[in-house]
């Protein structure tokens, strides 16, 4: 059984690609139609809304407007780490069928679920000693991770060896950038990203923090501005300074039920990059529960995160 953290050398060299199943998880937010194109198995990261447990299948059967409207009206959705049994339900049938697993996952710095994953792997190792599982940490979340899954998944479907795909991931990991701005700081406070005092003062002063995913796979405030329009202008400047290879890679604009702002932002981006390939996508519930309604962000390929 092999475990990968994004940097270990030569991992996956002894895996038979033709006998390996590709996995991802819903926190990477590649849209469900794209995951189906990759023939990728999806591990759902569940959430609870108004006392009811839901699975998230990459936008399939998800009403984002309903979800974020509920938050605006006071509902407090929570996310759920998977337990060991959950992982065993996903992986055991694959091993029982004599197949191996290549799982590209979101940053292990952002959830306690990976403790359960480690325990599941140990149990599987004892039960199926002849089988292999390789984990690759994108050190990212949402579409920043999903874009990397897409590129690595295409290589997988083209018949590239797992070791070659991992090498690509290691070399380009820090190029998959993501940055977003939130509308209300209370959601970051609930998640422990801000203190109550910071959230209160930010609300009084109309401060909009800009949050990015670091090279280490953690959330970090990289700037703060006053007002929504200024925060969107900052996002444009940030992308302008960092985006590269725009003809090869898509821009994904993410919004938490603020599509008009997303369209405005896209038009501003097109003033800088007239020929970009960009799409607009609603943020999923497990990410949205922590950032809140009216969050807006972008995932793109850049010279740095």
KAQUI-V180414 format. One line per field, one symbol per residue. ss: DSSP state (H for helix, E for strand, C for the rest). Layout:
BEGIN
ss->???
END
This chain:
BEGIN
ss->CCCCCCCCCCCCCCCCHHHEEEEEEHHHCCCHHHHHHCCCEEECCCEEECCEEECCECCECCCHHHHHHHHHCCCCCEECCCCHHHHHHHHHHHHHCCCEEEEEECCCCCCCHHHHHHHHHHHHHHHCCCCCEEEEECCCCHHHHHHHHHHHHHHHHCCCCHHHHHHHHHHHHHHEEEEEECCCCHHHHHCCCCCHHHHHHHHHHCEEEEEEECCCCCEEEEEEEECHHHHHHHHHHHHHHHECCCCCCCEEEEECCCHHHHHHHHHHHHHHCCCCCEEEEECCHHHHHHHCCCCEEEEEEECCC
END
